[in-house]
């Protein structure tokens, strides 16, 4: 039996697609092995959101071929979409698949296995990445690798064209999975033991664009699936947070009050250069609306430091804005030049040492705010969905997450993964895990 190993880089959409490709390979008879093991096929689902992502994508492709020179190395995803010509000359890569064609993986591999019998045909096999399909890619995930929670890709593409971002060029325009197909996928996942779904997309707020159905319609539909206990939302744009949207979410008890609102900068001048479609005042109003409606919701975000032209005053405005909003978690990124974007040609590019210093300051701020957010729950009663068993300081626990995505641990005895447990939060077990004293098991 042929062995396959897969490695994922990048976002939750990539994670979903990697799981879907894993499922296709299993159904075709491949044995899935860890990426650090010798395999007959290596699939790297690449990312190109930053220069670091590009570098990691190349490294993983070359590492795979070094592990087994006779293996078929598959480069898939966003880095491939941008760098296909260069990869075609790379002797470590045997198959190149851009976005929207990953569902053809098994058939393409069979073609390469057939070609391996004729040395004259042995060459890098490039699937035309410019022949982009406008339809939503036909994947149906049946059983996630993490049985408790499943990422569910319901939307792809982006029409926003932020000046720093390459993603609209490598993912294409907005398209959405049909609601009936999403519902069928959710039911299959639920029947196979999944209790929480995370709705993801490249620009999730655009779900249903060009059609009558909206993201809120889709959430209502999923909420009706009895075996699903939690619905978590991926990254949202601030402008989707209207009174109608928030009140509708609050009326559905399965919704997790965990909201990732993309910010990128806390300075209006920088937001304008980024071509972001909101102001800091609008963003703050969205956060206020969530906090008026939900009890202590988890609000997380992304921030880019060192964007072209960012002065000390602009950075200070961002830092102060972050303090005022007081996030649960922040993902801090140093601005990375992406060839082909408008920001590439902008004047006053920021030196790397300044980016590093600003990044360090915001990371430290984020850690401080995260600790304060977690400590809020000490002494309260919470419900967690348990996921995995692990040893901490010589003791064995099951760890899991509250609806706000705060990690908790309970003593392992008498508990199991994929089960709900209620209990009192008694303190901090580690810097990022709360200790729960169980009151009952669900």
JOSUL-V708461 format. One record per residue. N is the residue number from 1. PSI is psi as a letter, one per 30 degrees, with the letter a starting at -180 (NA if undefined). Layout:
BEGIN
n:N psi:PSI
n:N psi:PSI
END
This chain:
BEGIN
n:1 psi:k
n:2 psi:k
n:3 psi:k
n:4 psi:k
n:5 psi:k
n:6 psi:k
n:7 psi:k
n:8 psi:k
n:9 psi:k
n:10 psi:b
n:11 psi:l
n:12 psi:f
n:13 psi:e
n:14 psi:e
n:15 psi:e
n:16 psi:e
n:17 psi:e
n:18 psi:e
n:19 psi:e
n:20 psi:e
n:21 psi:e
n:22 psi:e
n:23 psi:e
n:24 psi:e
n:25 psi:e
n:26 psi:e
n:27 psi:f
n:28 psi:g
n:29 psi:g
n:30 psi:k
n:31 psi:k
n:32 psi:k
n:33 psi:l
n:34 psi:l
n:35 psi:f
n:36 psi:g
n:37 psi:l
n:38 psi:k
n:39 psi:l
n:40 psi:f
n:41 psi:k
n:42 psi:k
n:43 psi:k
n:44 psi:j
n:45 psi:j
n:46 psi:l
n:47 psi:l
n:48 psi:g
n:49 psi:f
n:50 psi:l
n:51 psi:e
n:52 psi:e
n:53 psi:e
n:54 psi:e
n:55 psi:e
n:56 psi:e
n:57 psi:e
n:58 psi:e
n:59 psi:e
n:60 psi:e
n:61 psi:e
n:62 psi:e
n:63 psi:e
n:64 psi:e
n:65 psi:e
n:66 psi:e
n:67 psi:e
n:68 psi:j
n:69 psi:f
n:70 psi:f
n:71 psi:l
n:72 psi:j
n:73 psi:k
n:74 psi:k
n:75 psi:k
n:76 psi:l
n:77 psi:a
n:78 psi:e
n:79 psi:e
n:80 psi:e
n:81 psi:e
n:82 psi:e
n:83 psi:h
n:84 psi:e
n:85 psi:e
n:86 psi:e
n:87 psi:f
n:88 psi:f
n:89 psi:f
n:90 psi:j
n:91 psi:f
n:92 psi:f
n:93 psi:k
n:94 psi:f
n:95 psi:k
n:96 psi:j
n:97 psi:j
n:98 psi:a
n:99 psi:l
n:100 psi:f
n:101 psi:g
n:102 psi:f
n:103 psi:f
n:104 psi:g
n:105 psi:e
n:106 psi:e
n:107 psi:e
n:108 psi:e
n:109 psi:e
n:110 psi:e
n:111 psi:e
n:112 psi:e
n:113 psi:e
n:114 psi:e
n:115 psi:f
n:116 psi:f
n:117 psi:f
n:118 psi:j
n:119 psi:e
n:120 psi:f
n:121 psi:f
n:122 psi:j
n:123 psi:l
n:124 psi:k
n:125 psi:j
n:126 psi:j
n:127 psi:k
n:128 psi:j
n:129 psi:f
n:130 psi:f
n:131 psi:i
n:132 psi:k
n:133 psi:k
n:134 psi:f
n:135 psi:l
n:136 psi:k
n:137 psi:k
n:138 psi:i
n:139 psi:k
n:140 psi:j
n:141 psi:k
n:142 psi:e
n:143 psi:j
n:144 psi:l
n:145 psi:e
n:146 psi:j
n:147 psi:f
n:148 psi:e
n:149 psi:k
n:150 psi:k
n:151 psi:k
n:152 psi:j
n:153 psi:j
n:154 psi:f
n:155 psi:k
n:156 psi:l
n:157 psi:l
n:158 psi:k
n:159 psi:g
n:160 psi:e
n:161 psi:h
n:162 psi:k
n:163 psi:f
n:164 psi:f
n:165 psi:k
n:166 psi:f
n:167 psi:e
n:168 psi:f
n:169 psi:f
n:170 psi:f
n:171 psi:f
n:172 psi:a
n:173 psi:l
n:174 psi:k
n:175 psi:l
n:176 psi:l
n:177 psi:k
n:178 psi:k
n:179 psi:e
n:180 psi:e
n:181 psi:e
n:182 psi:e
n:183 psi:e
n:184 psi:e
n:185 psi:e
n:186 psi:e
n:187 psi:e
n:188 psi:e
n:189 psi:e
n:190 psi:e
n:191 psi:f
n:192 psi:g
n:193 psi:f
n:194 psi:k
n:195 psi:f
n:196 psi:k
n:197 psi:k
n:198 psi:j
n:199 psi:k
n:200 psi:l
n:201 psi:l
n:202 psi:e
n:203 psi:i
n:204 psi:e
n:205 psi:f
n:206 psi:g
n:207 psi:k
n:208 psi:g
n:209 psi:k
n:210 psi:f
n:211 psi:l
n:212 psi:f
n:213 psi:k
n:214 psi:l
n:215 psi:e
n:216 psi:e
n:217 psi:e
n:218 psi:e
n:219 psi:e
n:220 psi:e
n:221 psi:e
n:222 psi:e
n:223 psi:f
n:224 psi:f
n:225 psi:j
n:226 psi:e
n:227 psi:f
n:228 psi:k
n:229 psi:f
n:230 psi:k
n:231 psi:k
n:232 psi:k
n:233 psi:k
n:234 psi:a
n:235 psi:k
n:236 psi:l
n:237 psi:k
n:238 psi:e
n:239 psi:f
n:240 psi:f
n:241 psi:i
n:242 psi:l
n:243 psi:e
n:244 psi:e
n:245 psi:e
n:246 psi:e
n:247 psi:e
n:248 psi:e
n:249 psi:e
n:250 psi:f
n:251 psi:f
n:252 psi:j
n:253 psi:f
n:254 psi:f
n:255 psi:k
n:256 psi:k
n:257 psi:i
n:258 psi:j
n:259 psi:j
n:260 psi:j
n:261 psi:j
n:262 psi:k
n:263 psi:d
n:264 psi:e
n:265 psi:k
n:266 psi:g
n:267 psi:k
n:268 psi:e
n:269 psi:e
n:270 psi:e
n:271 psi:e
n:272 psi:e
n:273 psi:e
n:274 psi:f
n:275 psi:h
n:276 psi:k
n:277 psi:h
n:278 psi:l
n:279 psi:l
n:280 psi:e
n:281 psi:e
n:282 psi:e
n:283 psi:e
n:284 psi:e
n:285 psi:e
n:286 psi:e
n:287 psi:e
n:288 psi:e
n:289 psi:e
n:290 psi:e
n:291 psi:f
n:292 psi:f
n:293 psi:e
n:294 psi:k
n:295 psi:j
n:296 psi:h
n:297 psi:l
n:298 psi:j
n:299 psi:k
n:300 psi:l
n:301 psi:l
n:302 psi:k
n:303 psi:k
n:304 psi:k
n:305 psi:l
n:306 psi:g
n:307 psi:k
n:308 psi:k
n:309 psi:f
n:310 psi:j
n:311 psi:l
n:312 psi:e
n:313 psi:e
n:314 psi:e
n:315 psi:e
n:316 psi:e
n:317 psi:e
n:318 psi:e
n:319 psi:e
n:320 psi:e
n:321 psi:e
n:322 psi:e
n:323 psi:e
n:324 psi:e
n:325 psi:e
n:326 psi:i
n:327 psi:l
n:328 psi:e
n:329 psi:k
n:330 psi:k
n:331 psi:j
n:332 psi:k
n:333 psi:k
n:334 psi:k
n:335 psi:k
n:336 psi:k
n:337 psi:k
n:338 psi:j
n:339 psi:k
n:340 psi:f
n:341 psi:l
n:342 psi:e
n:343 psi:f
n:344 psi:e
n:345 psi:g
n:346 psi:k
n:347 psi:l
n:348 psi:h
n:349 psi:k
n:350 psi:k
n:351 psi:k
n:352 psi:e
n:353 psi:e
n:354 psi:e
n:355 psi:e
n:356 psi:e
n:357 psi:e
n:358 psi:e
n:359 psi:e
n:360 psi:e
n:361 psi:e
n:362 psi:e
n:363 psi:e
n:364 psi:e
n:365 psi:e
n:366 psi:e
n:367 psi:e
n:368 psi:e
n:369 psi:e
n:370 psi:e
n:371 psi:e
n:372 psi:e
n:373 psi:e
n:374 psi:e
n:375 psi:f
n:376 psi:e
n:377 psi:f
n:378 psi:k
n:379 psi:f
n:380 psi:l
n:381 psi:k
n:382 psi:l
n:383 psi:k
n:384 psi:k
n:385 psi:j
n:386 psi:k
n:387 psi:e
n:388 psi:l
n:389 psi:k
n:390 psi:l
n:391 psi:k
n:392 psi:j
n:393 psi:h
n:394 psi:f
n:395 psi:l
n:396 psi:k
n:397 psi:l
n:398 psi:k
n:399 psi:l
n:400 psi:a
n:401 psi:k
n:402 psi:l
n:403 psi:f
n:404 psi:g
n:405 psi:h
n:406 psi:k
n:407 psi:k
n:408 psi:l
n:409 psi:k
n:410 psi:l
n:411 psi:k
n:412 psi:e
n:413 psi:k
n:414 psi:g
n:415 psi:l
n:416 psi:l
n:417 psi:l
n:418 psi:g
n:419 psi:k
n:420 psi:k
n:421 psi:k
n:422 psi:k
n:423 psi:l
n:424 psi:k
n:425 psi:j
n:426 psi:f
n:427 psi:a
n:428 psi:k
n:429 psi:e
n:430 psi:a
n:431 psi:f
n:432 psi:g
n:433 psi:k
n:434 psi:k
n:435 psi:k
n:436 psi:k
n:437 psi:j
n:438 psi:k
n:439 psi:e
n:440 psi:l
n:441 psi:k
n:442 psi:NA
END
